[in-house]
């Protein structure tokens, strides 16, 4: 498993904030069994309409710059679903054929998702997992992800089983190895499919280089790469000058993951880590490209 120590040696300077780049096998779990079990669950995810809504708003603001303030006022209510696309009809009807085609393309679904949240209590060396139902999902960030999103809950078959609970316990132990005093961890899991078509890239990180608002993340545990190129995972450090310097990159294969400190770690360890994943596009344009991952947001709560 690659850690911040190996990355520090490559950079020639010290990175103290925790990073773990590894494989399912490093967690003493069977890779083939893991991938075979979880792969089918990605065929039944919910379309991520929130990404589409933001793209539509931003596109209309670009086409109608003189009315961007009026359009932006609709961003949050439209994003959260309290206003429908009818609220944008005035501008959509004015689009010329070229812009209408672009609007239709960016309205194509490129992400699907389901989530599940858990609390893991630790007593001595025993880990106890309990699922916690969430009514909505919000992130402690400075972009559109701070607004409330409601995603489909992952099925009991997908996440309430010995294999998934075992993974949650392994991740909790990774945190406890860093913070031995930890007694309870909250973990939200994201089953996510990114889809790319002939002329439409699949955005893994539409918000750009970012943090997720959690203490720790597993930005991606890859389950499937099908007919794609791209999806290079990148870790950045935000320096004191405000620049973001690329410190590590890797296109993760099925069974591989990146675990890292995410938000507030600069106060604890001294390095401010950010991350990004490049878009995907089909290798063979005659078929869609697909990338399936499970991502995790992790916070110590006791």
Residue pairs with C-beta under 8 A, 6 or more apart in sequence:
1 20
1 21
1 22
1 23
1 26
2 19
2 20
2 21
2 22
2 248
3 18
3 19
3 20
3 21
4 15
4 16
4 17
4 18
4 19
4 271
7 15
7 19
7 235
7 247
7 248
8 14
8 15
11 247
15 237
15 247
15 271
16 269
16 270
16 271
17 260
17 261
17 265
17 266
17 268
17 269
17 270
17 271
17 272
17 273
18 178
18 216
18 259
18 260
18 261
18 265
18 269
19 235
19 248
19 258
19 259
19 260
19 261
19 273
20 174
20 257
20 258
20 259
20 260
21 248
21 250
21 256
21 257
21 258
21 259
22 256
22 257
22 259
23 31
23 255
23 256
23 257
24 30
24 31
24 34
24 35
24 221
24 255
24 256
24 257
25 31
25 255
27 167
27 170
28 170
29 163
29 166
29 167
29 170
31 255
33 163
34 163
34 167
34 255
35 223
35 224
35 254
35 255
37 163
38 158
38 163
38 223
38 294
39 223
39 224
39 292
41 114
41 154
41 155
41 157
41 158
41 191
42 112
42 191
42 193
42 223
42 224
42 292
44 114
44 155
45 112
45 113
45 114
45 152
45 191
45 192
45 193
46 112
46 113
46 114
46 151
46 152
47 109
47 111
47 112
48 109
48 110
48 111
48 112
48 113
48 151
48 192
49 109
50 79
50 144
50 149
51 110
51 111
51 203
51 206
52 106
52 107
52 108
52 109
53 78
53 79
54 75
54 79
54 144
54 206
55 106
55 107
55 206
56 78
56 85
56 88
56 103
56 106
56 107
57 71
57 72
57 74
57 75
57 78
57 79
57 88
59 102
59 103
59 106
60 71
60 88
60 91
60 92
60 103
61 67
61 68
61 71
61 72
63 91
63 95
63 99
64 71
64 91
64 94
67 91
71 88
71 91
74 83
74 87
74 88
75 144
76 147
77 83
77 87
78 84
78 85
78 87
78 88
79 144
79 147
80 147
80 148
80 149
81 150
85 92
92 100
92 103
95 103
105 199
105 200
106 200
108 197
108 200
109 195
110 194
110 195
110 196
110 200
110 201
110 202
110 203
111 192
111 193
111 194
111 195
111 202
111 203
112 192
112 193
112 195
113 151
113 152
113 190
113 191
113 192
113 193
114 151
114 152
114 153
114 154
114 155
114 158
114 190
114 191
115 134
115 137
115 151
115 152
115 153
115 154
115 188
115 189
115 190
115 191
116 131
116 153
116 154
116 158
116 159
116 188
116 189
116 191
117 131
117 132
117 133
117 134
117 186
117 187
117 188
117 189
118 129
118 130
118 131
118 132
118 159
118 168
118 186
118 187
118 188
118 189
119 129
119 130
119 132
119 184
119 185
119 186
119 187
119 301
120 127
120 128
120 129
120 130
120 168
120 169
120 172
120 184
120 185
120 186
120 187
121 127
121 128
121 130
121 183
121 184
122 128
122 172
122 176
122 182
122 183
122 184
122 185
123 183
127 168
127 169
127 172
127 173
129 165
129 168
129 169
131 159
131 160
132 186
133 153
134 153
134 188
135 150
136 148
136 149
136 150
137 148
137 149
137 150
137 151
137 188
138 145
138 146
138 147
138 148
138 149
139 145
139 146
139 212
139 213
139 214
139 297
140 146
140 213
140 214
140 263
141 207
141 210
141 211
141 212
141 213
143 207
143 210
144 207
145 207
145 213
154 189
154 191
158 164
158 191
159 189
164 189
168 187
168 189
171 185
171 187
171 218
171 259
171 296
171 298
172 182
172 185
172 187
172 298
174 259
175 182
175 185
175 216
175 298
175 300
176 182
176 185
179 300
182 300
182 302
183 302
184 300
184 301
184 302
185 298
185 299
185 300
185 301
186 298
186 299
186 301
187 296
187 297
187 298
188 214
188 296
188 297
189 294
189 295
189 296
190 293
190 294
190 295
190 296
190 297
191 292
191 294
192 292
192 293
192 294
192 295
193 290
193 291
193 292
194 202
194 203
194 204
194 231
194 280
194 290
194 291
194 293
195 202
195 288
195 289
195 290
196 202
196 228
196 279
196 280
196 281
196 282
196 288
196 289
196 290
197 282
197 288
197 289
198 282
198 285
201 230
201 279
201 280
201 281
202 228
202 279
202 280
202 281
202 289
202 291
203 279
204 231
204 277
204 278
204 279
204 280
204 291
205 275
205 276
205 277
205 278
208 276
209 234
209 236
209 244
209 274
209 275
209 276
210 274
210 275
210 276
211 262
211 263
211 273
211 274
211 275
212 219
212 262
212 263
212 297
213 262
213 263
213 297
214 262
214 263
214 297
214 298
214 299
215 261
215 262
215 263
215 264
215 265
215 298
215 299
215 300
216 259
216 260
216 261
216 262
216 298
216 299
217 259
217 260
217 262
217 275
217 295
217 296
217 297
217 298
218 257
218 258
218 259
218 294
218 295
218 296
218 298
219 233
219 258
219 259
219 260
219 275
219 277
219 295
220 233
220 252
220 257
220 258
220 277
220 293
220 294
220 295
221 256
221 257
221 293
221 294
221 295
221 296
222 252
222 253
222 254
222 255
222 256
222 257
222 291
222 292
222 293
223 254
223 292
223 293
223 294
224 254
224 290
224 291
224 292
225 231
225 253
225 254
225 290
225 291
226 289
226 290
226 291
227 282
227 283
227 284
227 287
227 288
227 289
227 290
228 280
228 281
228 282
228 283
228 289
228 290
228 291
229 280
229 281
229 282
229 283
229 289
230 251
230 278
230 279
230 280
230 281
231 251
231 252
231 277
231 278
231 279
231 280
231 291
232 249
232 250
232 251
232 277
232 278
233 249
233 250
233 251
233 252
233 258
233 275
233 276
233 277
234 246
234 248
234 249
234 275
234 276
234 277
234 278
235 246
235 247
235 248
235 249
235 258
235 260
235 273
235 274
235 275
236 244
236 245
236 246
236 247
236 273
236 274
236 275
236 276
237 244
237 245
237 247
237 271
237 272
237 273
237 274
238 244
238 245
238 266
238 272
238 273
238 274
239 245
239 272
244 274
250 256
250 258
252 258
258 275
260 273
260 275
261 268
261 269
261 271
261 273
262 273
262 275
262 297
265 271
265 272
265 273
266 272
280 289
280 291
281 289
282 288
282 289
283 289
